[in-house]
């Protein structure tokens, strides 16, 4: 099992930017010292939902401040970038991190962001496909020319070149069956499951992924990663007190996905939703919250019911202060993570279906 730390750089109360960045870098440094495998960085724009419009820049900064941990994007929103320019930036990040970069790509889901960059979110699937093809070719071939619907590129060479060959590991965010199947067909690594997604949804995505691997003949092992919100406390009572932070995240991401969000001068406003799940269901089925024993059991259940090979942990949730986040990370690394040191997710096994 691989464990990552997933950083959204959220600030419900619009903290000063230096505070948000300093806290995130401190969490990344701690993750490195505690033995996590990767720090993941999410691209977002124009609201306090995420202070990270340029994840590759942050990745380079974190790589400078750490020794061993790999640094990845989860994800770069491809329709919001010109693919040739982004290919250059990926190659440069690979150089400046000395080959410690991993690249996650996604189509994007926040119409609020797309509108402000003049991009039609209804075309994001086709734009994503073209862009990914261009970036892959640009990083592997001496020159690239391309004549597509959205991008027309005369003969172009990318400089610098990457350290990792043929390019840094590519991860694709996929939630729908169609997208998951496409990830398998293209031979990339899969990231699925929103950080507060019910365990049942993750299980369904794993089954789609597993069937797609079998049908395509791609073979095993495969990489299958999920994000989960995690808070490890000394007691269950203490952990339950943080449910309000998890609900802030759920309400924001749900309204942003539906384009019903309220943003005032950049501050993303929490709005109570219709038909919200009860808090016991959220605590038991959606989150990895609890004391070390409870969190260990919840992760084991995920491993037993899905083929996850990587768990990307969202420790900073909502208004949770940095001291509380760091304490949770320490407890997780010392009392939970060692329980899975020798556990191999079924996606990594040479054969999965019996």
Secondary structure, 3 states (H helix, E strand, C coil): CEEEEEECCCCCCCCCHHHHHHHHHHHHHHHHHHCCCEEEECCCCCECCECCCCHHHHHHHHHHHCCCCEEEEEEEEHHHCCHHHHHHHHHHHHHHCCCCEEEEEECCCCHHHHHHCCCCHHHHHHHHHHHHHHHHHHHHCCCEEEECCCCEEEEECCCCCCCCCCCCCEEEECCCHHHHHHHHHHCCEEEECCCCCCHHHHHHHHHHHHHHHHHHCCCCCCCEEEEEEEEECCCHHHHHCCHHHHHHHHHHHHHHHHCCCEEECCEEECCCCCCCCCHHHHHHHHCEEECHHHHHHHHHHHHHHCCCCEEEEECCCCCCCHHHHHHHHHHHHHHHHHHHCCCCCHHHCCCCCC
